């Protein structure tokens, strides 16, 4: 263990990596006896793999039964420091790699990072992009804005709408989005749906976005994070979606000044320009279909260079809703009511499937009413199949 803990001294560390290493050593002091009891079999020669190995040891190899209650906090901090170290190293790599290595890395981490589910979200949002927020059903507007709800029928929304950056905590943002969606449409109209996005385009969006909060709140400041979610959903090839959990990690890993939730100028001049200067972002549009899908979403996919463990994919709101045990209760269970417009849109999307028989299509109004009253579209269709099929 001593050899493992001191091995980074022989590595060529960046200033960021050196800071992470020193932070780790300061936490090791409280866990030294527990760590020394661990048999170390791997001695990585890179700081990235060193962080991964020490994270694994903290998670799996330390004898939890021997830990004092006071040691739980430094152990958790050490794990967090190592996960930040992994992110910093992978983001450092992202700054210099060409497109082929970018795609290779993304595909290699596909399962760990839930890439197929993330792409389902992006593909779904792509079908909404030409629509106005004001004209969307509530479920679609929330999917675009990044807020999961019980109304998101997993038969249609087979993905977590909060991938990349959830905005559930931005209460004022969602209140304004619900009451003044046309104002947000006017702000997003400044960002072209294809081609180059210029600084002027971005500044016009920011001015319009901030004006919504200035005009409709009591001097509440407009949050950057929610703005980046809207921008990244409109143009995932151009923008990164931020939240409070990753803004510091991205800033550190990309070698930027530290951003906060009001850093609208630095978001463009530091973060977006840093991404635009990478080889992989500047690469030509590929002809391969799978690579093209990644290229069309390449900026937002910087998220796949952030640390992930085996729990990430399973924490998806979609997975948790899909696998939620059905509880048997005495009495009538509370149904998830939907508006008629939402129910109609959800049913019509389900009807786009090629395996829906004609007799089910002819029962649209009955199925819409069932979905409106709280059934999922799959439940409603299955019931009709069982009765009339």
Secondary structure, DSSP 8 states (H G I E B T S, - for coil): -HHHHHGGGGS---HHHHHHHHHHHHHHGGGHHHHHTS------SSHHHHHHHHHHIIIIIS-GGG--TTHHHHHHHHHHHHHHHHHHHHHHHHTT--HHHHHHHHHHTTTTTTHHHHHHHHHHHHHHTTS-GGGS-HHHHHHHHT---TTS-TTT--S-TTSS---TT-HHHHHHHHH-HHHHHHHHTTS-SSS---HHHHHHHHHHHHHHHHHHSSS----HHHHHHHHHHH-TTT-----TTTHHHHHHHTT-----TT-HHHIIIIIIHHHHTSTTTTS---SSHHHHHHHTTTTGGGGGGS---TTTGGG-HHHHHHT------SS--------HHHHHHHHHHHTTSTT--HHHHTTHHHHHHHHHTT--HHHHHHHHHHHH-
